[in-house]
C-alpha cells in the first residue's frame, strides 16, 4: 500500500506573515468558480464582516475587490495576527452568512494565493491594478462605480 501523498504547502514562512506593515496582495477563489458575489447583498455583508475583522485585528486593508467568483485584497501584515489567521477568520464569517442565506456547500477554494509586495513597488499602483479588475472584466466603466470594492485606509475616487 502506497502512502497518501501530502499536499505541498504553498505558504511562506510564518515570520513573513508576522512582519508588521508588510503588504500582501491576496487572491481568494470560489470553488468551482461559483459567482457567489453576483449577489450584491451577500457581497455587501461580506464587506461588512471584512471591516469588522479589520477593526478586531487592526489589519490594514488598503483595498478590497469582490469579483463575482473571486476576491482581491491588499492587506498589511500584523505581528499579532498572521495573514493566514486573518484570511481564515474572514472566510469563515462569509461562509456563516452563506449558510444563513440557505447555501448548502462551502463556496471557497481551499486556500488562498498571496504575494508579498516588495519595498520598491508602489502600493498605490498595486491598489489601482486591483481596483481596475471590474473595469477590465466589463462590469463597470470606472472603478468607483463598482459596489464591492473600496478601501478602509484611503479615500478613493476616479483620480486615485
C-alpha positions as a printed Julia matrix, in Angstrom:
160×3 Matrix{Float64}:
   0.0    0.0     0.0
   1.41   3.36   -1.03
   1.33   6.23    1.45
  -1.14   9.01    0.76
   0.68  11.92   -0.9
   0.93  15.0     1.27
  -0.2   18.33   -0.08
   2.68  20.68   -0.67
   2.39  23.81    1.46
   2.17  26.99   -0.58
   2.54  29.2     2.48
   5.52  31.42    3.13
   7.42  31.04    6.41
   5.2   32.26    9.27
   7.58  35.06   10.28
   6.93  36.72    6.89
   3.22  36.92    7.75
   4.07  38.47   11.13
   6.15  41.31    9.68
   4.42  44.46   10.87
   3.28  46.55    7.92
   4.39  44.09    5.2
   1.78  44.46    2.47
   0.36  41.43    0.68
  -1.73  41.11   -2.45
  -4.15  38.23   -1.82
  -6.45  36.34   -4.17
  -9.18  34.06   -2.85
 -11.12  31.94   -5.3
 -14.54  30.4    -5.14
 -14.99  26.76   -5.99
 -15.71  25.83   -8.74
 -15.57  29.47   -9.87
 -19.03  29.89   -8.37
 -20.2   33.52   -8.91
 -21.47  33.98   -5.34
 -20.64  37.68   -5.23
 -23.04  38.42   -8.1
 -25.44  38.58   -5.18
 -24.59  42.14   -4.17
 -26.37  41.89   -0.81
 -24.27  38.85    0.11
 -21.12  40.64   -1.11
 -22.0   43.73    0.93
 -22.48  41.55    4.03
 -19.02  40.05    3.45
 -17.53  43.55    3.09
 -19.16  44.44    6.42
 -17.51  41.38    8.01
 -14.18  42.37    6.45
 -14.49  45.76    8.14
 -15.3   44.04   11.44
 -12.28  41.73   11.21
 -10.12  44.75   10.39
 -11.46  46.53   13.46
 -10.8   43.49   15.67
  -7.28  42.79   14.4
  -6.05  46.22   13.34
  -5.08  44.68    9.99
  -4.81  47.47    7.41
  -6.95  46.75    4.35
  -5.7   49.1     1.68
  -8.14  47.85   -0.96
 -10.65  45.06   -1.48
 -12.47  43.93   -4.59
 -15.06  41.15   -4.53
 -15.44  39.97   -8.12
 -18.3   37.56   -8.91
 -16.14  34.44   -8.45
 -13.02  35.6    -6.6
 -11.72  38.25   -4.22
  -8.66  40.52   -4.27
  -7.31  42.12   -1.11
  -4.33  44.37   -0.47
  -3.61  43.88    3.21
  -0.86  44.93    5.6
   0.79  42.39    7.88
   0.39  42.4    11.66
   2.78  40.9    14.16
  -0.06  39.63   16.37
  -2.35  38.33   13.58
  -0.62  36.22   10.93
  -2.11  36.64    7.48
  -3.47  33.06    7.24
  -5.38  33.58   10.52
  -6.85  36.85    9.24
  -7.92  35.29    5.92
  -9.4   32.19    7.53
 -11.38  34.27   10.01
 -12.94  36.34    7.23
 -13.64  33.33    5.02
 -15.4   31.62    7.94
 -17.58  34.65    8.63
 -18.61  34.89    4.97
 -19.39  31.19    4.92
 -21.57  31.57    8.02
 -23.59  34.26    6.22
 -23.81  32.0     3.16
 -25.26  29.21    5.29
 -27.76  31.58    6.93
 -28.93  32.55    3.43
 -29.53  28.89    2.57
 -26.22  27.94    0.95
 -25.58  24.23    1.36
 -21.93  23.72    0.46
 -18.82  25.77    1.04
 -18.08  28.11   -1.84
 -14.43  28.95   -1.07
 -11.44  27.29   -2.68
  -9.31  25.52   -0.13
  -6.57  28.09    0.45
  -5.55  31.45   -1.0
  -2.74  32.93   -3.03
  -0.6   35.75   -1.76
   2.27  37.84   -2.95
   4.4   39.89   -0.6
   4.76  43.39   -2.04
   8.4   44.43   -2.38
   9.56  47.69   -0.82
  10.38  49.18   -4.21
   6.84  48.59   -5.51
   4.38  51.45   -5.31
   1.49  50.31   -3.11
  -0.95  52.63   -4.87
  -0.03  51.13   -8.26
  -0.85  47.65   -6.92
  -4.06  49.04   -5.4
  -5.12  50.62   -8.71
  -4.48  47.35  -10.53
  -6.77  45.52   -8.08
  -9.47  48.21   -8.24
  -9.47  48.12  -12.05
 -10.48  44.42  -12.14
 -14.21  45.16  -12.57
 -13.39  47.59  -15.39
 -11.21  45.05  -17.2
 -13.98  42.45  -16.74
 -16.53  44.82  -18.32
 -18.66  45.06  -15.17
 -18.38  48.87  -14.89
 -16.81  51.74  -16.83
 -14.96  53.25  -13.87
 -13.84  51.54  -10.66
 -15.67  53.86   -8.2
 -18.94  52.61   -9.73
 -18.3   49.03   -8.61
 -20.21  48.44   -5.35
 -18.0   45.65   -3.96
 -14.65  47.4    -3.97
 -13.11  50.06   -1.83
 -10.59  50.84    0.87
 -10.65  51.09    4.63
  -7.42  53.12    4.63
  -7.59  55.58    1.7
 -10.05  57.98    0.11
 -10.78  56.56   -3.33
 -12.02  58.47   -6.36
 -11.62  58.22  -10.12
  -8.29  60.08   -9.88
  -6.8   57.68   -7.33
